[in-house]
Amino acid sequence: KPDEYYNLAAQSHVGHSFTNPLMTFEADACSVVKALSLIRQHSPETRFYQASTSELFGGLECPLTGYTEQSPFHPRSPYGVAKLAAHWSVINFREAYGMYACSGILFNHESPRRGLDFVTRKVTHAAARIKLGLDKKIVMGNIDARRDWGHSRDYVKAMHLMLQQDRPEEFVIATGSAYSIRDLLGVTFELAGLGDYNKYIESDEKFMRPSEVPYLLGNPIKAISQLHWNQTISFDELINEMYIADYRTLLGN
C-alpha cells in the first residue's frame, strides 16, 4: 500500500512497436488498467502517476508555440496508440472512482542511461566509437525529424511534483525548444572533435518509421506556473554529458 506509485514501465521503443504491436499494447495499456484496478481495490489512498508521452500528439500539425494539455491527440504508432489508451484509462479511473491518478505528458527525456537503440544515445555512442577508431560510420534514418529533448533528472522532479498537488491533473513537461537530428549530430560530432558529421553518416530505410512523426514541441507553461518547475539542464549540456559518459566507458573497456 504505497503512498505513491510511479508507473514508468513500458515497451517504449517506437520502432519496435511496429514490429510487435500486440506485445506493446499489453505492456503499455493493459498493464496500466490492471495496476489501477488493483490500487482501487486494495490501496485507494495511493497516488498514481502514469508516464504518458509526446507521441500522443503525432507531430503532424504542431503549433508554433508547442503542444499543450488541450492539444488534440493523433498518435502515429502502435506505441502512441497504446499510451493513449493508458492515458484515457487514468482519466477514467479518476473520474469514475475519485482516485488520485494523473499522467505526465513528457516529451523526450534523455541521459547516459538511455538505451543504445534510441537516437540520442545511438549518436553519442557512435561518435565516441568513431573518435576512438572503433568504427568509421553511423547508419541513420530520417535526420530531419525534430524533437523537444530534455534531461531525465529534470523530468523526474516534475513527476514527483505532480503527486504533491492538492488535486490530480495532467501536465505537459517539455523544454519548449526543438532540435533536429541533424542538430544532434552536429553538436555531438563537434564535441568529439570530428568535424562535419556528413563524412560519417549513411542512410538506411530500415530505420525509417512507416508513419513518421516529423515535429514534436512541447509548451510547459502550465507546469512552470502551477508546479513551479523549470528545465535546468540545456540541450548542449545533456548531449555533452551523454557523449563524455560513452567516451569514458569505451575508453575504460
C-alpha positions as a Markdown table, in Angstrom:
| # | Residue | x | y | z |
|---|---|---|---|---|
| 1 | Lys | 0.0 | 0.0 | 0.0 |
| 2 | Pro | 2.5 | 2.7 | -1.2 |
| 3 | Asp | 1.8 | 6.4 | -0.7 |
| 4 | Glu | 2.9 | 7.0 | -4.3 |
| 5 | Tyr | 3.0 | 4.7 | -7.4 |
| 6 | Tyr | 5.1 | 5.8 | -10.4 |
| 7 | Asn | 4.3 | 3.7 | -13.5 |
| 8 | Leu | 7.3 | 4.2 | -15.7 |
| 9 | Ala | 7.3 | 0.6 | -17.1 |
| 10 | Ala | 6.7 | 0.3 | -20.9 |
| 11 | Gln | 7.8 | -1.1 | -24.2 |
| 12 | Ser | 9.0 | 2.4 | -25.0 |
| 13 | His | 10.7 | 2.0 | -28.4 |
| 14 | Val | 8.5 | 3.4 | -31.2 |
| 15 | Gly | 10.2 | 1.4 | -33.9 |
| 16 | His | 9.8 | -1.9 | -32.0 |
| 17 | Ser | 6.1 | -1.2 | -31.6 |
| 18 | Phe | 5.5 | -1.5 | -35.3 |
| 19 | Thr | 7.1 | -5.0 | -35.3 |
| 20 | Asn | 5.3 | -6.1 | -32.2 |
| 21 | Pro | 2.1 | -4.1 | -31.7 |
| 22 | Leu | 0.2 | -6.7 | -29.6 |
| 23 | Met | 3.0 | -7.0 | -27.0 |
| 24 | Thr | 3.3 | -3.2 | -26.9 |
| 25 | Phe | -0.4 | -2.8 | -26.2 |
| 26 | Glu | -0.3 | -5.4 | -23.5 |
| 27 | Ala | 2.7 | -3.8 | -21.8 |
| 28 | Asp | 1.8 | -0.2 | -22.2 |
| 29 | Ala | -2.0 | -0.2 | -21.9 |
| 30 | Cys | -3.4 | -3.4 | -20.4 |
| 31 | Ser | -0.9 | -3.3 | -17.5 |
| 32 | Val | -2.0 | 0.2 | -16.6 |
| 33 | Val | -5.6 | -0.9 | -16.3 |
| 34 | Lys | -4.5 | -3.8 | -14.2 |
| 35 | Ala | -2.5 | -1.6 | -11.8 |
| 36 | Leu | -5.3 | 1.0 | -11.5 |
| 37 | Ser | -7.8 | -1.8 | -10.8 |
| 38 | Leu | -5.6 | -3.3 | -8.0 |
| 39 | Ile | -5.0 | 0.1 | -6.4 |
| 40 | Arg | -8.7 | 0.9 | -6.4 |
| 41 | Gln | -9.5 | -2.4 | -4.7 |
| 42 | His | -6.6 | -2.7 | -2.2 |
| 43 | Ser | -5.0 | 0.8 | -1.7 |
| 44 | Pro | -7.4 | 3.6 | -2.7 |
| 45 | Glu | -5.3 | 6.2 | -1.0 |
| 46 | Thr | -2.3 | 5.6 | -3.2 |
| 47 | Arg | -1.4 | 8.4 | -5.6 |
| 48 | Phe | -0.8 | 7.1 | -9.1 |
| 49 | Tyr | 1.4 | 8.6 | -11.7 |
| 50 | Gln | 1.3 | 7.4 | -15.3 |
| 51 | Ala | 4.1 | 8.2 | -17.8 |
| 52 | Ser | 2.4 | 9.4 | -20.9 |
| 53 | Thr | 4.3 | 10.6 | -23.9 |
| 54 | Ser | 4.5 | 13.3 | -26.5 |
| 55 | Glu | 3.9 | 10.6 | -29.1 |
| 56 | Leu | 0.2 | 11.0 | -28.2 |
| 57 | Phe | 0.2 | 14.2 | -30.4 |
| 58 | Gly | 1.6 | 12.7 | -33.6 |
| 59 | Gly | 3.5 | 15.8 | -34.7 |
| 60 | Leu | 1.6 | 16.5 | -37.9 |
| 61 | Glu | 0.3 | 20.0 | -37.1 |
| 62 | Cys | 2.4 | 21.1 | -34.2 |
| 63 | Pro | 1.5 | 24.6 | -33.0 |
| 64 | Leu | 4.3 | 27.2 | -33.3 |
| 65 | Thr | 4.2 | 27.6 | -29.5 |
| 66 | Gly | 4.2 | 23.8 | -28.9 |
| 67 | Tyr | 1.6 | 21.3 | -27.8 |
| 68 | Thr | -0.3 | 21.9 | -24.6 |
| 69 | Glu | -2.6 | 19.8 | -22.4 |
| 70 | Gln | -5.5 | 20.9 | -24.5 |
| 71 | Ser | -4.0 | 20.0 | -27.9 |
| 72 | Pro | -5.7 | 17.2 | -29.8 |
| 73 | Phe | -4.2 | 13.7 | -29.9 |
| 74 | His | -3.2 | 11.9 | -33.1 |
| 75 | Pro | -0.8 | 9.0 | -32.3 |
| 76 | Arg | 1.1 | 7.7 | -35.3 |
| 77 | Ser | 2.5 | 4.4 | -34.0 |
| 78 | Pro | 1.3 | 1.3 | -32.0 |
| 79 | Tyr | 3.3 | 2.7 | -29.1 |
| 80 | Gly | 1.4 | 6.0 | -29.2 |
| 81 | Val | -1.9 | 4.3 | -29.5 |
| 82 | Ala | -1.2 | 2.0 | -26.5 |
| 83 | Lys | 0.0 | 5.0 | -24.5 |
| 84 | Leu | -3.2 | 6.9 | -25.4 |
| 85 | Ala | -5.4 | 4.0 | -24.2 |
| 86 | Ala | -3.5 | 4.1 | -20.9 |
| 87 | His | -3.8 | 7.9 | -20.7 |
| 88 | Trp | -7.5 | 7.8 | -21.0 |
| 89 | Ser | -7.8 | 4.9 | -18.6 |
| 90 | Val | -6.1 | 7.1 | -15.9 |
| 91 | Ile | -8.6 | 9.8 | -16.5 |
| 92 | Asn | -11.5 | 7.3 | -16.5 |
| 93 | Phe | -10.5 | 5.8 | -13.2 |
| 94 | Arg | -10.0 | 9.3 | -11.7 |
| 95 | Glu | -13.4 | 10.5 | -12.8 |
| 96 | Ala | -15.3 | 7.2 | -12.0 |
| 97 | Tyr | -13.8 | 6.3 | -8.7 |
| 98 | Gly | -12.3 | 9.6 | -7.3 |
| 99 | Met | -8.7 | 8.2 | -7.4 |
| 100 | Tyr | -5.7 | 10.4 | -7.2 |
| 101 | Ala | -4.4 | 9.4 | -10.7 |
| 102 | Cys | -2.7 | 11.6 | -13.2 |
| 103 | Ser | -0.4 | 11.5 | -16.2 |
| 104 | Gly | 2.7 | 13.5 | -17.2 |
| 105 | Ile | 2.8 | 14.1 | -20.9 |
| 106 | Leu | 6.6 | 14.0 | -21.1 |
| 107 | Phe | 8.5 | 15.0 | -24.2 |
| 108 | Asn | 11.7 | 13.2 | -24.9 |
| 109 | His | 14.0 | 13.0 | -21.9 |
| 110 | Glu | 17.4 | 11.5 | -22.1 |
| 111 | Ser | 20.5 | 10.7 | -20.0 |
| 112 | Pro | 23.6 | 8.5 | -20.3 |
| 113 | Arg | 21.4 | 5.6 | -19.3 |
| 114 | Arg | 19.3 | 5.8 | -22.4 |
| 115 | Gly | 19.2 | 2.6 | -24.5 |
| 116 | Leu | 21.5 | 2.3 | -27.5 |
| 117 | Asp | 18.6 | 1.9 | -29.9 |
| 118 | Phe | 17.3 | 5.4 | -29.1 |
| 119 | Val | 18.7 | 8.1 | -31.4 |
| 120 | Thr | 20.4 | 10.4 | -28.9 |
| 121 | Arg | 22.4 | 7.6 | -27.3 |
| 122 | Lys | 22.9 | 5.9 | -30.7 |
| 123 | Val | 24.6 | 9.2 | -31.9 |
| 124 | Thr | 26.7 | 9.9 | -28.8 |
| 125 | His | 27.9 | 6.3 | -28.6 |
| 126 | Ala | 28.7 | 6.1 | -32.3 |
| 127 | Ala | 30.6 | 9.4 | -32.1 |
| 128 | Ala | 32.7 | 8.1 | -29.2 |
| 129 | Arg | 33.4 | 4.8 | -31.1 |
| 130 | Ile | 34.5 | 6.8 | -34.2 |
| 131 | Lys | 36.6 | 9.1 | -32.1 |
| 132 | Leu | 38.4 | 6.0 | -30.6 |
| 133 | Gly | 38.9 | 4.4 | -34.0 |
| 134 | Leu | 36.4 | 1.5 | -33.2 |
| 135 | Asp | 34.0 | 2.5 | -36.1 |
| 136 | Lys | 34.0 | 4.6 | -39.2 |
| 137 | Lys | 30.3 | 5.2 | -39.9 |
| 138 | Ile | 26.9 | 5.6 | -38.3 |
| 139 | Val | 23.8 | 4.4 | -40.1 |
| 140 | Met | 20.7 | 6.7 | -39.7 |
| 141 | Gly | 17.1 | 7.0 | -40.8 |
| 142 | Asn | 15.3 | 10.3 | -41.1 |
| 143 | Ile | 17.6 | 13.0 | -39.7 |
| 144 | Asp | 15.2 | 15.9 | -40.4 |
| 145 | Ala | 12.8 | 14.9 | -37.6 |
| 146 | Arg | 12.7 | 17.5 | -34.8 |
| 147 | Arg | 12.2 | 16.7 | -31.1 |
| 148 | Asp | 12.0 | 18.6 | -27.8 |
| 149 | Trp | 14.8 | 16.9 | -25.8 |
| 150 | Gly | 15.3 | 17.4 | -22.0 |
| 151 | His | 17.3 | 15.7 | -19.3 |
| 152 | Ser | 15.7 | 12.9 | -17.3 |
| 153 | Arg | 16.9 | 14.4 | -14.0 |
| 154 | Asp | 14.7 | 17.5 | -14.6 |
| 155 | Tyr | 11.8 | 15.4 | -15.7 |
| 156 | Val | 11.8 | 13.1 | -12.7 |
| 157 | Lys | 11.5 | 16.1 | -10.5 |
| 158 | Ala | 8.4 | 17.1 | -12.4 |
| 159 | Met | 6.8 | 13.7 | -11.9 |
| 160 | His | 7.3 | 14.0 | -8.1 |
| 161 | Leu | 5.8 | 17.5 | -8.1 |
| 162 | Met | 2.7 | 16.2 | -9.8 |
| 163 | Leu | 1.9 | 13.9 | -7.0 |
| 164 | Gln | 2.3 | 16.6 | -4.4 |
| 165 | Gln | -0.5 | 18.7 | -5.7 |
| 166 | Asp | -3.9 | 19.1 | -4.0 |
| 167 | Arg | -5.7 | 17.5 | -7.0 |
| 168 | Pro | -4.6 | 15.3 | -9.8 |
| 169 | Glu | -4.1 | 16.9 | -13.2 |
| 170 | Glu | -2.3 | 16.2 | -16.5 |
| 171 | Phe | 0.9 | 18.3 | -17.2 |
| 172 | Val | 3.0 | 18.7 | -20.3 |
| 173 | Ile | 6.7 | 18.5 | -19.4 |
| 174 | Ala | 9.0 | 19.9 | -22.1 |
| 175 | Thr | 11.7 | 22.4 | -22.7 |
| 176 | Gly | 9.9 | 24.5 | -25.2 |
| 177 | Ser | 12.7 | 24.1 | -27.7 |
| 178 | Ala | 13.0 | 21.6 | -30.6 |
| 179 | Tyr | 16.1 | 20.4 | -32.4 |
| 180 | Ser | 16.5 | 18.2 | -35.4 |
| 181 | Ile | 18.5 | 15.0 | -35.5 |
| 182 | Arg | 20.9 | 17.0 | -37.8 |
| 183 | Asp | 21.4 | 19.4 | -34.9 |
| 184 | Leu | 22.0 | 16.4 | -32.6 |
| 185 | Leu | 24.6 | 15.1 | -35.0 |
| 186 | Gly | 26.3 | 18.4 | -35.4 |
| 187 | Val | 26.6 | 19.1 | -31.6 |
| 188 | Thr | 27.8 | 15.6 | -30.9 |
| 189 | Phe | 30.4 | 15.4 | -33.6 |
| 190 | Glu | 31.7 | 18.9 | -32.8 |
| 191 | Leu | 32.1 | 17.8 | -29.1 |
| 192 | Ala | 34.1 | 14.8 | -30.4 |
| 193 | Gly | 36.3 | 17.0 | -32.5 |
| 194 | Leu | 35.4 | 15.0 | -35.6 |
| 195 | Gly | 34.3 | 17.9 | -37.8 |
| 196 | Asp | 31.5 | 17.6 | -40.3 |
| 197 | Tyr | 29.1 | 14.7 | -39.4 |
| 198 | Asn | 28.2 | 14.2 | -43.0 |
| 199 | Lys | 31.5 | 12.5 | -43.6 |
| 200 | Tyr | 30.4 | 9.7 | -41.2 |
| 201 | Ile | 26.7 | 9.0 | -41.8 |
| 202 | Glu | 25.0 | 6.6 | -44.1 |
| 203 | Ser | 21.2 | 6.2 | -44.7 |
| 204 | Asp | 19.2 | 3.1 | -44.4 |
| 205 | Glu | 15.4 | 2.8 | -45.0 |
| 206 | Lys | 15.1 | 0.2 | -42.3 |
| 207 | Phe | 15.5 | 3.0 | -39.7 |
| 208 | Met | 12.5 | 4.9 | -41.2 |
| 209 | Arg | 9.1 | 4.7 | -39.5 |
| 210 | Pro | 6.1 | 3.5 | -41.5 |
| 211 | Ser | 4.4 | 6.7 | -40.4 |
| 212 | Glu | 6.8 | 9.5 | -39.4 |
| 213 | Val | 6.3 | 11.9 | -36.6 |
| 214 | Pro | 8.1 | 15.0 | -38.1 |
| 215 | Tyr | 8.0 | 17.6 | -35.3 |
| 216 | Leu | 7.3 | 17.5 | -31.6 |
| 217 | Leu | 7.5 | 20.6 | -29.5 |
| 218 | Gly | 6.0 | 21.0 | -26.0 |
| 219 | Asn | 4.7 | 24.0 | -24.2 |
| 220 | Pro | 5.4 | 23.6 | -20.4 |
| 221 | Ile | 3.7 | 26.9 | -19.3 |
| 222 | Lys | 1.2 | 25.1 | -17.1 |
| 223 | Ala | 4.0 | 23.1 | -15.3 |
| 224 | Ile | 6.0 | 26.3 | -14.9 |
| 225 | Ser | 3.1 | 28.2 | -13.4 |
| 226 | Gln | 1.4 | 25.5 | -11.3 |
| 227 | Leu | 4.3 | 23.2 | -10.4 |
| 228 | His | 7.0 | 25.9 | -10.3 |
| 229 | Trp | 9.0 | 23.5 | -12.4 |
| 230 | Asn | 11.7 | 24.6 | -14.9 |
| 231 | Gln | 14.3 | 23.0 | -17.1 |
| 232 | Thr | 17.8 | 23.3 | -15.5 |
| 233 | Ile | 20.0 | 21.3 | -18.0 |
| 234 | Ser | 20.3 | 22.6 | -21.6 |
| 235 | Phe | 20.3 | 20.5 | -24.7 |
| 236 | Asp | 24.1 | 21.1 | -25.2 |
| 237 | Glu | 24.8 | 20.1 | -21.6 |
| 238 | Leu | 22.7 | 17.0 | -22.0 |
| 239 | Ile | 24.5 | 15.8 | -25.1 |
| 240 | Asn | 27.9 | 16.7 | -23.6 |
| 241 | Glu | 27.1 | 14.5 | -20.6 |
| 242 | Met | 26.0 | 11.6 | -22.7 |
| 243 | Tyr | 29.0 | 11.8 | -25.1 |
| 244 | Ile | 31.5 | 12.1 | -22.3 |
| 245 | Ala | 29.9 | 9.1 | -20.5 |
| 246 | Asp | 30.1 | 7.0 | -23.6 |
| 247 | Tyr | 33.6 | 8.0 | -24.4 |
| 248 | Arg | 34.9 | 7.2 | -20.9 |
| 249 | Thr | 33.0 | 3.9 | -20.8 |
| 250 | Leu | 34.5 | 2.8 | -24.1 |
| 251 | Leu | 37.9 | 4.1 | -23.2 |
| 252 | Gly | 37.8 | 2.0 | -19.9 |
| 253 | Asn | 36.7 | -1.1 | -21.8 |
